[in-house]
Amino acid sequence: MNQKQEQNNQMSFLKKAGQWGPIIGGAWIALNILLPLALLRIPVVQKYLVTLEEKLPFDIPGIG
């Protein structure tokens, strides 16, 4: 009887994870891919990154 209840609890967890999986995946994509790309299109952010790059004491190949 105890084994049956334990199996039922595991299935419940998998069902909950299956429900939230696409939401968490979509949020991860938005925060880590779409948001930085959207920020790079804002002119103020572009100017800030250019001034920050000019202040670095070393050269980064491919930038500038």
C-alpha positions in Angstrom: 0.0 0.0 0.0 2.8 2.4 0.9 4.6 1.7 -2.4 1.4 2.5 -4.4 1.1 5.9 -2.6 4.8 6.7 -3.2 4.3 6.0 -6.9 1.2 8.2 -7.0 3.2 11.1 -5.4 5.9 10.8 -8.0 3.4 10.9 -10.9 1.8 14.0 -9.3 5.2 15.7 -9.3 5.8 14.8 -13.0 2.4 16.1 -13.9 3.1 19.4 -12.2 6.6 19.7 -13.8 5.0 19.0 -17.2 2.6 21.8 -16.7 5.2 24.4 -15.6 8.0 23.2 -18.0 6.9 25.2 -21.0 6.4 28.3 -18.9 9.8 28.1 -17.3 11.4 27.3 -20.6 9.8 30.3 -22.3 10.8 32.6 -19.4 14.4 31.3 -19.7 14.5 32.1 -23.4 13.0 35.5 -22.9 15.4 36.5 -20.1 18.6 35.1 -21.6 18.1 35.6 -25.4 15.3 38.0 -26.2 15.9 40.6 -23.4 19.6 41.1 -24.2 18.9 41.4 -27.9 16.2 43.9 -27.3 18.5 46.0 -25.0 21.1 46.1 -27.7 18.7 47.9 -30.0 18.3 50.8 -27.6 20.6 53.7 -28.6 21.4 54.7 -25.0 22.6 51.1 -24.3 24.7 51.1 -27.4 26.4 54.4 -26.4 27.0 53.1 -22.9 28.6 49.9 -24.2 30.9 51.9 -26.6 32.1 54.2 -23.8 32.6 51.2 -21.5 34.7 49.5 -24.2 36.8 52.6 -24.7 37.6 52.7 -20.9 38.9 49.1 -20.8 42.7 48.9 -20.4 43.0 46.0 -22.9 42.0 45.3 -26.5 39.2 42.9 -27.3 39.6 41.5 -30.8 36.5 42.0 -33.0 35.1 45.0 -31.0 35.5 48.5 -32.3 
